[in-house]
Amino acid sequence: MTEPATTEARVVSLADHRAARTDETPPIDLTKTAEPPEQDVAEPEESGVDVVDLPGNPLADWLTVPDTPVLPVWARSVQSLRENTAALGRLAWWHFRYHGVRTPKYLLKTVLLAARGFYRAVKGLWPTLTAQEQSATVKALRAQSKLRPEDIELAARHQVAYAERTQSRRWRFGLAAVGVAAAATGILLADPLLQAAIGAAVTIPLAHLGRGEEARLLDQAAPPIRVDMSAQQLNDALRAAGLLKSGSGKDEKDLPRVSCTMGPVRDGRGWSVIFDMPRGGGKTASDVLAKREVIAQELGVDEIQVIMSRVRAAKGGNAGRVSMWVADDDPYLGTPNPSPLEKAETFSIWEPVPFGQDARGTRISVPVMWQSMFFGGLPRRGKTFSQRLLTAAGLLDAYVRHYVADGKGGADWMPMKAVAHRLVMGAEDDAITALKAMLAELLAEMERRFALLRDLPPSVCPEGKLTPEIVARYNLPVIFVTIDELQEYFTSMEREDREQVINDLCRIARRGPAAGFVSNFASQRPDAESVPTKLREIITIRYSTQVVDRASSDMVLGKGKAAQGADASVLSEEHMGVGVLVTGPASYVTVRADYLDGPAFAQLCRKGRALREAAGQLTGDAAGDVTAAADAAGVSVAPIVSDVLEVMRHSPRMFTTDLLAALVNIDEDTYGDFNAEALAAALEAAGVKRTSKQVKISGTNGAGYQRRDIEAAVPAEILLSAGR
């Protein structure tokens, strides 16, 4: 038995009705403009069919919310409206100047076209004025050898009609000639302004008649990209790159074209467009990204100005949708942007670190917790400066413990002696020994932390990882492991030591993040000899400044990244501090890193030391550093003494020749001309008294210095505060 139908009210979503009727999913608005609010309407239900969808409902279409946004993309914000209005003004001004300078040429061309038009007009009217159709008939009849009576009569009639028509047309032609002459005389006697107007009224129609289809009055030229960008330019560029079929002999309107879902519209200092590749052509968004250089050439810009990326499904995209932004000029040149960290008092390493800006000026921040980082690129391109930004953020967090090693042993990382729990400078034998000891200490600490985290209850450690609460409660500071110029260590080690150090670094980078270890490594071109693949491939975040070719770019950023568009080889010598940042398998961006120079970095180190002293977190080498303690106490220590102590950080004694070489590496300008006599004189003037001029190292005697003799020149209160 069938139950009687019941009528009840329910809430109906019109968007769902529209999707159900069209069997399509409502499209996602890529411009992130708010959709019109959906109206909830209570409708009765009858046999499972909503009244909105009933065939007899005349309001069905009116009640359907349209998919098309009410406002175009360029008018959806005040800033966009202002930018696109300004772009229209620039385009009009460009055309005014372009055609303005060609006005004399256009005037001369107009006169020539008017002369051609006059000739065409006379040529077209002459048969009518001369009645050529009548004369042709009469001549044809006369040419016949034998004329029939009716032909003679026809010829006579044509002759009479021809005579009458000719006489009438001659009168009209004569009157017209007299009128033209009178008009010309009147024009000559008229006001010059009127003459110009009449001349234009006569010349312009004649020039139009003389122009025809093959001649153009105005020159045709496409304005540069910074002035205007059109969909036609985009289609032409893609066609030239082989991404769209050209089709020989086909009409242009029949050729395949991309479908622009947005733009081109003005967006900041460039043009933004989102387009779909046509179906049936077999080309995807990845094919477009691989042709970046060719597309840039066809658009008349450098490839550094073309920023392209795929639009993924999460943002309403598909495998053929591309987002492209074309900058007016090189967006990575100009005055460097100072780092916000320079003026910050404190910073939490649990927050993303401000790193730089992309081409559009959008702030780029890098989350470092649970991550490992690798920096690469050519020398003197800002690689170390960029790497220091992340370490600098850790300076402003008192609960970050720094382990630092610099294979170059230069001045870039020397200020870290005020903060670093362990600091290894250089790649000499004693420094390599100190590096291996540092790694062993890190591995032991990592295992200790994992054992502690395993024993903590889930209420305290729910995910088995370090948390800010655990850091404060159990005094487990985040450990920042910074190693610069890795290749210097690997190329200086014996094979067994090299393999051991590589395995230790891999363990730290792979397992360390869960225990609060942040790895921050850097090298120049990381080939298999200088930095092994098994170490590079487990790094999660990568950054590369300029490199020599695409292969080198892939060595830093990952295999195949250049084909996806993440190519650091397109950067030039002018792009100091600019690099490609890869944060995931399909996520990359070219970043202009913030600027933090040496003095500012040193100031942050001093600020970090003060924060750790206040929090009781100054440990390791920094707690016993003589020169850092002197700086903190405001006591002056001779620069030569400070530099020599820094060089001898890992050695109780050192030969004079090695000491001089290390000093030159720290500051070539100051110590480049030093010899043994000059060094001895400078140290003696600073209060150093040598107990012995000979030292014995590894069984070899030679001229040298004892570190205890250098430390004796430092005030006693400083040695006491440094724990010496």
Order of alpha helices (4+ residues) and beta strands (2+ residues): beta-alpha-beta-beta-alpha-alpha-alpha-alpha-alpha-alpha-beta-beta-alpha-alpha-beta-beta-beta-beta-beta-alpha-beta-beta-alpha-alpha-beta-alpha-alpha-beta-alpha-beta-alpha-alpha-beta-beta-alpha-alpha-alpha-alpha-beta-alpha-alpha-alpha-beta-beta-alpha-alpha
